[in-house]
């Protein structure tokens, strides 16, 4: 399920207030490989477990948020910092 454009127009990072956009499939695949390897953590320090089907990324490219069954999980502690991902 993809997020409607009307909703994307108003979604933003809860911390930086940067606008969010869907993560491209190529980068989502890179993220899921890193998750599978066990090297990805949420902002709160807990491990990201299980591949993501969809994600949103902030306009500045610093933070990702999972989309769970069509619902963006925009909790500050559930963000995924992109600095921990190589070649992202």
C-alpha positions as YAML, in Angstrom:
chain: A
units: angstrom
residues:
- id: 1
  name: UNK
  ca: [0.00, 0.00, 0.00]
- id: 2
  name: UNK
  ca: [1.40, 3.35, -0.93]
- id: 3
  name: UNK
  ca: [0.75, 6.56, 0.93]
- id: 4
  name: UNK
  ca: [-1.53, 9.00, -0.93]
- id: 5
  name: UNK
  ca: [0.10, 12.21, -2.19]
- id: 6
  name: UNK
  ca: [-2.36, 14.28, -0.18]
- id: 7
  name: UNK
  ca: [-0.99, 12.72, 3.02]
- id: 8
  name: UNK
  ca: [2.65, 12.99, 1.89]
- id: 9
  name: UNK
  ca: [2.12, 16.72, 1.43]
- id: 10
  name: UNK
  ca: [1.59, 17.16, 5.17]
- id: 11
  name: UNK
  ca: [3.87, 14.51, 6.70]
- id: 12
  name: UNK
  ca: [7.10, 15.66, 8.29]
- id: 13
  name: UNK
  ca: [9.81, 14.37, 10.61]
- id: 14
  name: UNK
  ca: [8.59, 14.78, 14.21]
- id: 15
  name: UNK
  ca: [12.03, 16.04, 15.30]
- id: 16
  name: UNK
  ca: [13.46, 18.18, 12.49]
- id: 17
  name: UNK
  ca: [10.12, 18.97, 10.79]
- id: 18
  name: UNK
  ca: [11.74, 18.16, 7.44]
- id: 19
  name: UNK
  ca: [9.22, 16.98, 4.84]
- id: 20
  name: UNK
  ca: [9.12, 13.22, 4.23]
- id: 21
  name: UNK
  ca: [9.06, 11.35, 0.95]
- id: 22
  name: UNK
  ca: [8.89, 7.64, 0.07]
- id: 23
  name: UNK
  ca: [12.20, 5.80, 0.11]
- id: 24
  name: UNK
  ca: [13.14, 4.56, -3.35]
- id: 25
  name: UNK
  ca: [13.09, 0.79, -3.90]
- id: 26
  name: UNK
  ca: [16.88, 0.61, -4.50]
- id: 27
  name: UNK
  ca: [17.64, 2.29, -1.17]
- id: 28
  name: UNK
  ca: [14.96, 0.25, 0.59]
- id: 29
  name: UNK
  ca: [16.73, -2.91, -0.62]
- id: 30
  name: UNK
  ca: [20.06, -1.59, 0.76]
- id: 31
  name: UNK
  ca: [18.38, -0.82, 4.08]
- id: 32
  name: UNK
  ca: [16.83, -4.29, 4.28]
- id: 33
  name: UNK
  ca: [20.19, -5.95, 3.56]
- id: 34
  name: UNK
  ca: [21.73, -3.98, 6.42]
- id: 35
  name: UNK
  ca: [18.82, -4.94, 8.71]
- id: 36
  name: UNK
  ca: [19.28, -8.59, 7.75]
- id: 37
  name: UNK
  ca: [22.98, -8.34, 8.60]
- id: 38
  name: UNK
  ca: [21.99, -7.10, 12.07]
- id: 39
  name: UNK
  ca: [23.62, -3.70, 11.97]
- id: 40
  name: UNK
  ca: [20.70, -1.27, 12.04]
- id: 41
  name: UNK
  ca: [19.29, 0.41, 15.14]
- id: 42
  name: UNK
  ca: [16.44, 2.77, 15.89]
- id: 43
  name: UNK
  ca: [17.26, 6.12, 17.48]
- id: 44
  name: UNK
  ca: [16.43, 4.60, 20.89]
- id: 45
  name: UNK
  ca: [19.24, 2.04, 20.43]
- id: 46
  name: UNK
  ca: [17.06, -1.02, 19.89]
- id: 47
  name: UNK
  ca: [17.72, -3.24, 16.89]
- id: 48
  name: UNK
  ca: [15.57, -3.01, 13.80]
- id: 49
  name: UNK
  ca: [14.22, -6.52, 13.33]
- id: 50
  name: UNK
  ca: [12.65, -7.64, 10.10]
- id: 51
  name: UNK
  ca: [12.68, -6.15, 6.64]
- id: 52
  name: UNK
  ca: [10.64, -3.05, 5.87]
- id: 53
  name: UNK
  ca: [8.11, -3.11, 3.05]
- id: 54
  name: UNK
  ca: [7.96, 0.67, 2.85]
- id: 55
  name: UNK
  ca: [9.74, 3.59, 4.46]
- id: 56
  name: UNK
  ca: [9.80, 7.36, 4.42]
- id: 57
  name: UNK
  ca: [12.96, 9.46, 4.41]
- id: 58
  name: UNK
  ca: [13.40, 13.06, 5.44]
- id: 59
  name: UNK
  ca: [14.19, 15.58, 2.73]
- id: 60
  name: UNK
  ca: [17.70, 16.05, 4.15]
- id: 61
  name: UNK
  ca: [18.22, 12.27, 3.99]
- id: 62
  name: UNK
  ca: [19.19, 11.91, 7.65]
- id: 63
  name: UNK
  ca: [16.29, 9.91, 9.09]
- id: 64
  name: UNK
  ca: [14.05, 7.06, 7.94]
- id: 65
  name: UNK
  ca: [10.68, 6.01, 9.29]
- id: 66
  name: UNK
  ca: [9.02, 2.66, 8.73]
- id: 67
  name: UNK
  ca: [5.58, 2.40, 7.18]
- id: 68
  name: UNK
  ca: [3.68, -0.43, 8.83]
- id: 69
  name: UNK
  ca: [0.67, -1.70, 6.85]
- id: 70
  name: UNK
  ca: [0.26, 1.68, 5.19]
- id: 71
  name: UNK
  ca: [0.63, 3.67, 8.42]
- id: 72
  name: UNK
  ca: [3.78, 5.80, 8.89]
- id: 73
  name: UNK
  ca: [5.41, 5.19, 12.30]
- id: 74
  name: UNK
  ca: [6.49, 8.74, 13.08]
- id: 75
  name: UNK
  ca: [7.68, 8.32, 16.65]
- id: 76
  name: UNK
  ca: [10.99, 10.11, 17.34]
- id: 77
  name: UNK
  ca: [12.49, 7.07, 19.06]
- id: 78
  name: UNK
  ca: [11.56, 4.81, 16.10]
- id: 79
  name: UNK
  ca: [13.49, 6.81, 13.54]
- id: 80
  name: UNK
  ca: [16.44, 5.15, 11.81]
- id: 81
  name: UNK
  ca: [19.50, 7.36, 11.34]
- id: 82
  name: UNK
  ca: [21.05, 6.97, 7.92]
- id: 83
  name: UNK
  ca: [24.62, 7.65, 9.12]
- id: 84
  name: UNK
  ca: [24.81, 4.03, 10.30]
- id: 85
  name: UNK
  ca: [24.25, 2.77, 6.74]
- id: 86
  name: UNK
  ca: [27.23, 2.45, 4.40]
- id: 87
  name: UNK
  ca: [26.90, 3.73, 0.83]
- id: 88
  name: UNK
  ca: [23.39, 4.91, 1.49]
...
